[in-house]
Amino acid sequence: MIMLTQDTVQNALKAVKYPGYSRDIVSFGLVKEIAVNAGAVAVTLQLTSPNQEAAAQIKADAEQALRALPGVERVLVEVHQPSGPNKGPDPWGKQTRVPGVARVIAVASGKGGVGKSTVAANLACALVQLGQRVGLLDCDIYGPSIPLMMGCRERPTISERELLVPPVRHNVRLMSIGFLLEDDQPVVWRGPMISKTIQQFLLSVEWGNLDYLLVDLPPGTGDAQLSLCQTVPLDGGVIVTTPQEASLGVVRKGIAMFEKVSVPILGIVENMSYFTTPNGERIEIFGHGGGQVEATRQKTQFLGEVPIFTEIRIGGDRGVPVVVSAPRSPAGEAFLAVATKLRQVAG
C-alpha cells in the first residue's frame, strides 16, 4: 500500500485542473497547506479569483481526488478567495491568456550553444505533421535565429484590427524581431524595451486558433524569460540540454526559475546526444545519458534524445527544418518522437 504523505497528497492534487485551463492547481501555486494525520487529510487552497463557480468545482474535484487515495478516511478541503466581483477564472492575476491559443509552451535552456532554437523549429514543424495548429514565437531579441531556420524573411502585415499578422512558413505561424529589422541590424535595447516587445508579440498579434504556441526563449534567466512569465500563463516549459555536465548544471537554474513562477516543466530534451560515423561507429562527443539522468533527478519527463546529424544543420541553414525536408529520416524521426511525447505530456 502507498504510504499516505504530503507528497502523495500533492501528487494526487496534480490531477485537479483549474476550470477552463490545462494547468493543474499545484502548478498554479494554489495549494498552500497540506496536513496528514493517520487517515485524515486536510488541504488549504488559496485562489486569486473571486469566481465562486470555479472555487466550487476545484473543491469538489480536489475532494474526489483525495478520497481516491488508499488509506484516506476523512477529507477536508478549505478554499480561500478574495472578495470582489465575479470576474471569472484568473489564477494569474494580471496575466492574460493569448486569444485563441490553447497552450503556450516555452522552449528554454540554461546556456547557449545547445541547439535550443533548432529543437524549437523542428518541434513546431513536427507538431504540424501530427495534425496540430502551431505558432512559433522567437523571443530572442538580441539574436533572433528563427527567421533563418524557418526560411522566412517576410514582414508581418497589419490587420483591420491593427494587429500584426504573422507570416506562415511550413504551416507554422511565425513572429520574430528579425522580421522587423534590416539584415545584420543590431538590437541595442534595455530591459523595458525587451519586455514591451515580448508583450506585443504575444497579445498584439493575430495568432488565430492554435493548439500550441511554442516560444523560443533566449538562454539564461533574464528579462525575456521574466516578461514572458509575467505576461501570459504558461502551460509548461521544455528544457533543452546536451549530455555534458556543464550544460546540465545551468539547466537546473532554468528549472528553478520556472518553478519560482509556478510554470510546470513538461520535460527535458537531450540534444547532440551522439554522432554516428559513416562506418556505423557511435561516438558520444559530449558524453551520453545526462538528460535522462537529470530528468529522473528532477522528477520530470525525459522527452527524448536527438543525435547529431549533418542533415539537421543543413536544414537549419537552408530554412527547411529536417522534419519538413526528410521526416522519415533518422533525424526527422528523432524530432517526431520528441513531439509525440510532448503532445502526450502537454495534453
C-alpha positions in Angstrom: 0.0 0.0 0.0 1.2 3.5 -0.8 2.1 5.4 2.3 0.0 8.5 2.8 2.3 11.5 3.0 2.2 15.2 2.0 3.9 14.2 -1.3 1.3 11.6 -2.2 -1.4 14.1 -1.4 0.2 16.8 -3.6 0.7 14.4 -6.4 -3.0 13.5 -6.3 -3.9 17.2 -6.5 -1.9 17.5 -9.7 -4.9 15.8 -11.3 -7.1 18.7 -10.5 -7.3 21.2 -13.3 -8.2 24.8 -12.9 -11.6 25.2 -14.8 -11.0 26.3 -18.3 -7.2 25.7 -18.2 -5.0 22.8 -19.0 -2.9 23.6 -15.9 -3.4 21.9 -12.5 -3.9 23.7 -9.2 -0.5 22.6 -7.9 1.5 24.1 -10.8 -0.6 27.3 -10.4 0.7 27.5 -6.8 -2.8 27.4 -5.3 -2.1 24.6 -2.8 -0.9 26.4 0.4 -1.1 23.8 3.2 -1.3 20.0 3.4 -1.8 18.2 6.6 -1.9 14.4 7.0 -2.8 12.6 10.2 -3.4 8.8 10.1 -6.3 8.5 7.6 -7.3 12.2 7.7 -6.2 14.7 5.0 -6.6 18.5 5.3 -5.8 20.8 2.4 -5.9 24.6 2.2 -6.2 26.3 -1.2 -5.8 30.0 -1.9 -7.3 31.3 -5.1 -6.6 34.7 -6.6 -10.0 34.9 -8.3 -13.4 35.5 -6.6 -15.1 33.2 -9.1 -17.4 31.1 -6.9 -18.2 28.6 -9.6 -14.5 27.8 -10.2 -14.0 27.5 -6.4 -16.8 25.0 -6.0 -15.6 22.9 -9.0 -12.0 22.9 -7.6 -13.2 21.9 -4.2 -15.3 19.1 -5.5 -12.5 17.8 -7.8 -9.9 18.0 -5.0 -12.1 16.1 -2.6 -12.7 13.4 -5.2 -9.0 13.1 -6.0 -8.1 12.8 -2.3 -10.8 10.3 -1.4 -9.4 8.0 -4.2 -6.1 7.7 -2.3 -5.6 4.4 -0.5 -5.9 4.8 3.3 -7.8 8.1 3.2 -10.8 8.0 5.6 -11.6 11.8 6.0 -11.0 14.7 3.7 -11.2 18.4 4.5 -10.6 20.9 1.7 -10.7 24.6 2.6 -10.8 27.2 -0.3 -10.0 30.8 0.4 -10.8 33.5 -2.1 -10.5 37.3 -2.3 -13.7 39.3 -2.1 -15.0 41.3 -5.1 -17.0 40.9 -8.3 -17.0 37.6 -10.1 -14.7 38.2 -13.0 -14.2 34.6 -14.0 -11.1 32.4 -13.6 -7.9 34.4 -13.3 -5.3 32.4 -11.3 -2.5 34.6 -12.7 -3.7 38.0 -11.6 -2.7 40.5 -14.3 -1.7 37.8 -16.8 -3.8 37.4 -19.9 -4.2 34.3 -22.0 -3.4 34.7 -25.7 -6.8 34.7 -27.5 -7.4 31.6 -29.5 -4.3 29.8 -28.2 -4.9 26.6 -26.3 -1.4 26.1 -24.9 1.7 28.3 -24.6 4.9 26.3 -24.1 8.3 27.8 -23.6 11.4 26.1 -25.1 14.3 27.1 -22.9 17.9 26.3 -22.0 20.2 27.3 -19.2 23.0 28.2 -21.7 23.6 28.9 -25.3 25.0 26.5 -27.9 22.8 23.6 -27.1 20.6 23.8 -30.2 17.5 25.2 -28.5 16.2 27.1 -31.5 16.9 24.1 -33.8 14.8 22.0 -31.4 12.1 24.6 -31.2 11.8 25.0 -35.0 11.7 21.2 -35.6 9.3 20.6 -32.8 6.9 23.2 -34.3 7.1 21.5 -37.7 6.7 18.1 -36.1 3.6 19.1 -34.2 2.1 20.3 -37.5 2.8 16.9 -39.0 0.9 15.4 -36.0 -2.1 17.4 -37.1 -1.8 20.3 -34.8 -2.2 24.1 -35.4 1.1 25.7 -34.3 2.7 29.0 -33.9 6.4 29.8 -33.1 7.4 33.0 -31.3 11.1 33.9 -31.3 11.7 35.7 -28.0 15.5 36.0 -28.6 15.5 39.8 -29.2 19.3 40.2 -29.4 20.0 37.1 -31.5 16.9 36.0 -33.4 17.5 32.8 -35.4 14.0 31.5 -36.2 13.8 33.6 -39.5 16.9 31.8 -40.8 15.9 28.4 -39.6 12.4 28.6 -40.9 13.4 30.2 -44.2 11.2 33.3 -43.8 12.1 36.9 -44.3 8.6 38.3 -44.8 7.5 41.3 -42.9 4.2 41.0 -40.9 1.2 42.8 -42.3 -1.3 44.8 -40.3 -4.9 43.5 -39.9 -8.1 45.7 -39.8 -7.9 45.5 -36.1 -4.4 47.0 -36.2 -2.7 43.8 -35.1 0.3 42.1 -36.6 -0.5 39.2 -38.9 2.3 36.6 -38.6 3.9 35.2 -41.8 3.4 31.5 -42.3 6.1 29.0 -43.3 5.9 25.2 -43.3 2.4 25.7 -42.0 3.7 27.3 -38.8 2.7 30.9 -37.9 5.8 32.9 -37.0 6.8 36.0 -35.2 10.3 37.4 -34.6 12.0 40.7 -34.1 14.1 39.6 -37.1 11.1 40.2 -39.4 11.1 43.9 -38.4 14.8 44.6 -38.8 17.1 45.1 -41.7 19.7 42.4 -42.3 22.5 42.5 -39.6 20.9 45.4 -37.8 21.8 45.0 -34.1 19.2 45.5 -31.3 20.6 47.8 -28.7 17.8 47.9 -26.1 17.5 48.0 -22.4 15.2 45.6 -20.4 12.0 47.7 -20.6 12.0 47.7 -24.4 12.5 44.0 -24.5 9.6 43.4 -22.1 7.3 45.7 -24.1 8.2 43.9 -27.4 7.5 40.5 -26.0 4.2 41.6 -24.6 3.2 43.0 -28.1 4.3 39.8 -29.8 2.1 37.8 -27.5 -1.0 40.0 -27.3 -0.9 42.3 -30.4 -0.5 39.5 -33.0 -3.3 37.8 -34.9 -2.2 34.3 -33.9 -5.6 32.8 -34.7 -6.7 29.5 -33.3 -3.7 27.4 -32.3 -3.3 24.2 -30.4 0.3 25.1 -29.5 2.2 28.4 -29.4 5.9 27.4 -28.9 8.1 30.3 -27.5 11.8 30.1 -28.3 13.4 31.8 -25.3 17.0 33.1 -25.3 19.4 31.3 -23.0 19.5 32.2 -19.3 17.0 33.7 -16.9 16.8 37.4 -17.9 14.3 40.0 -19.0 12.8 38.0 -21.8 12.0 35.0 -19.6 10.6 37.1 -16.8 8.5 39.2 -19.2 7.0 36.1 -20.8 6.1 34.6 -17.4 4.5 37.9 -16.3 2.5 38.4 -19.4 0.8 35.1 -20.1 0.1 32.0 -18.0 2.5 29.4 -19.5 1.2 25.9 -19.8 4.7 24.5 -19.4 8.4 24.6 -20.2 10.6 22.3 -22.2 14.3 22.4 -21.3 16.9 21.6 -24.0 20.3 20.4 -22.9 23.3 18.5 -24.1 24.6 15.5 -22.1 27.6 17.2 -20.7 27.6 18.4 -17.0 28.4 22.0 -18.0 25.1 22.2 -19.7 23.1 20.2 -17.1 24.4 22.5 -14.3 22.7 25.6 -15.7 19.7 23.6 -16.8 18.9 23.3 -13.1 18.9 27.1 -12.8 16.4 27.3 -15.6 14.1 24.7 -14.0 14.4 26.6 -10.7 13.3 29.8 -12.4 10.2 28.2 -13.9 9.4 26.6 -10.5 9.5 30.0 -8.8 6.9 31.4 -11.2 4.8 28.2 -11.0 5.4 27.0 -14.5 5.4 23.2 -14.8 8.4 21.5 -16.5 6.9 19.3 -19.2 10.2 17.6 -19.8 13.8 17.6 -20.9 15.2 17.1 -24.4 18.8 15.9 -24.8 20.2 17.4 -28.0 23.5 16.4 -29.6 23.3 13.0 -27.8 25.8 11.2 -30.0 27.3 11.0 -33.5 27.3 8.0 -35.8 30.2 7.8 -38.3 29.7 6.6 -41.9 31.0 3.2 -40.9 28.4 2.9 -38.1 30.6 3.7 -35.1 28.8 5.6 -32.4 30.8 8.5 -30.8 29.4 10.2 -27.7 31.1 13.6 -28.2 29.5 15.3 -25.2 29.0 12.1 -23.1 25.6 10.4 -23.0 22.6 10.0 -20.9 22.9 13.2 -18.9 19.4 14.4 -20.0 17.7 11.2 -18.8 19.6 11.2 -15.5 18.7 14.9 -14.9 15.0 14.3 -15.8 14.9 11.5 -13.3 16.5 13.6 -10.7 14.1 16.5 -11.3 11.1 14.1 -11.4 10.1 15.2 -14.8 9.6 13.6 -18.2 12.5 12.7 -20.5 11.1 13.7 -23.9 13.8 12.0 -25.9 17.2 12.4 -27.4 18.3 13.9 -30.7 21.6 12.7 -32.1 24.0 14.8 -34.1 23.0 14.6 -37.8 24.5 16.7 -40.6 21.0 16.9 -42.1 19.8 18.9 -39.1 22.4 21.6 -39.6 21.9 21.7 -43.3 18.1 22.1 -42.8 18.6 25.0 -40.4 21.0 26.8 -42.7 18.6 26.4 -45.7 15.5 27.3 -43.8 13.8 23.9 -44.3 13.9 22.0 -41.0 14.8 18.4 -41.4 11.3 17.4 -40.1 9.9 19.0 -43.3 12.6 18.0 -45.8 13.1 14.4 -44.6 10.5 13.5 -41.9 11.2 9.7 -42.3 15.0 10.1 -42.0 16.6 9.2 -38.6 17.0 12.9 -37.9 13.4 13.7 -38.7 12.0 10.7 -36.8 14.0 11.8 -33.7 12.2 15.1 -33.6 8.8 13.5 -34.4 9.3 11.1 -31.4 10.0 14.1 -29.1 7.0 15.9 -30.4 4.8 12.9 -29.9 5.9 12.6 -26.3 5.5 16.3 -25.8 1.9 16.1 -27.1 1.2 13.3 -24.7 2.6 15.2 -21.7 1.1 18.6 -22.6 -2.3 17.3 -23.5 
